[in-house]
Amino acid sequence: MRATSPGAGCNAIHTAVEAQSTRNLQGQMELWGSEIGKAPPVVQYEDVMASDKGVAEWTLKIRTFGFCYVDGCPVSPEKTQGLLERISFIRPTHYGGFYDFTADLASKDTAYTSLALQAHTDTTYFSDPAGLQMFHLLSHTDGSGGESLLVDGFAAAKILQKEAPGCYNVLSRQKIRSHASGNEGISIQSFTGYPVLNHDSNNGSLFQTRWNSSDRATMDSWHDDKLLEEWYEAAWKWCEILQRPEVELWERLRPGRPLIFDNWRVLHGRAAFTGKRRICGGYINYDDFMSRYRMTNLGRDEVLLRL
């Protein structure tokens, strides 16, 4: 089903949605579009590894922009793992812990192919999706393509709220289920469904986007045809915004420059590629990231004072 006039069928504006205009920005967050490619956030590997002051700068940039590059990292899985662990321990999943893979379908997931991937967030099938994700391109031989895509989900949500507030309301209210069932003997689902746009129950601020069409479960249990149509119409509008050139950041990953991003905020994807690419990286829990961010930037006394 594809809506022909976004916003026409989802026009119920909730008062809480109207109050979102400024509260989507939490703390130091700065929303961005394609223009950030002129001066993306970056830190130096040596600074991060040398002291917690370097970690503070790194986590502050991740918190502010939702992503950050690290220049000067040795082209090594071991060194990359050590870099990631400067924030916290690596979160294991059914794919393992720290990963080092090529497009060999060792795991039955589109990430393990050479196909193009649209903007998405990872692990939507967990009630607690991965917080941070790191990619370090170790090599790309005998081919081309594979440029990486980043989209600021909070910036996209702000556009959606302005252009189609009813659609924003639908994606903020209606829960959907997701699953990971590609590998033999594995089918993972969260204990309940979640909206695409998730808000703090205390202050109404947007704190998480969950969007992955490849992992979305069927909606056979939806018996309200009107609600189903409204959801697909809102989803169509959301997809249309995510594919606008002005919100897309396309960058080519390169050895020695790992990319880390906030999986609760920033959607990622890639262009199709040829040849053989080897990438390593891993996940970090969101609570562990935020704890490290607060401790290194504020100090323990200030953190405890703010509880």
C-alpha positions, 0 to 999 in steps of 0.5 A: 500500500502506498499513500498518494497524498502524505498527511491527508489520512493522518490528520489527528494532531495530538497536543503532546506532539504540538509541544515537541518543537523545541524539546526534541533537542536534548542537552547539547544535540545539534541537528544536521543534514548533508551540509555537515559533510563539509566539516564532520565531527572528528577526534584523534585516535592518540587523544582518545587512547591517551586519557579520559580527556580524549574520551570526554571530547569523543563522547561529547561529539557523539552526543552532540552530533550523533556520530564521530570519526576517529582519525589515525587508528591503526588498521587492525581489529585488535586496535579497533576493539581497544578503541571501542572499549575506551567507552565501555564493554562491547555488547554481544548479540546473536552475531557475536561480540566484536565483529570482523566480517566480509560479504560472505553471508556467514550470517544471514543478514543483509549486512553480510551482502554487497547489496545497497542498504536503505537508511535504517537503525540496527537491532530494532528486534530488541527491547533495548536496541544497541546504543552505539555502533562502530564501523572500521573499513580494514580493506576494500580490494578488487572493486568499488562503491559501498559509500556509507549513508548517515541520516540524522533521525531527529532532524528527519523527525522534526521535518515530519512533525512540521510537514505532517504532524498527524503522521508524526503522531501515528509513528509516535503512538502505534506500536509495531513488532520486529524480528531477526529470523534469518539464521537457522534456529534463531528468531529474536523478537522483543517482548512487545512492540514499539513505535518508530518514534519514542518519547520520554514519558516525563518531558515528551522529548524524542529520545529514540528512532527505531526503523528497519523495514528488513526486520519489521514483522507482519501486521496480520494482527491489525484488525482496524483497516483505517489504522493500518492505512494511516500507519502505512501513509505515515511510514511512506511520508517518513521514508520520503523524508529519509531519502531527501538529498538534503538530509543524507550524508554520503561518505566513503569509509577508509582504513584508519578512520573508524566511524561511530554513531548513535544507533538510537538517533542516526540511521545508516545505510550504504551503496552497493559495492563490488569486490571484497570489503573487510569491516570490523566493529561492534555495539555498545549499550546506550546506558553505558555510553551515556554513563561514560559521557556524563562521567568524563564530561561532568565528573562523578560529583556533578553526576551524583548531584544531578541525580 
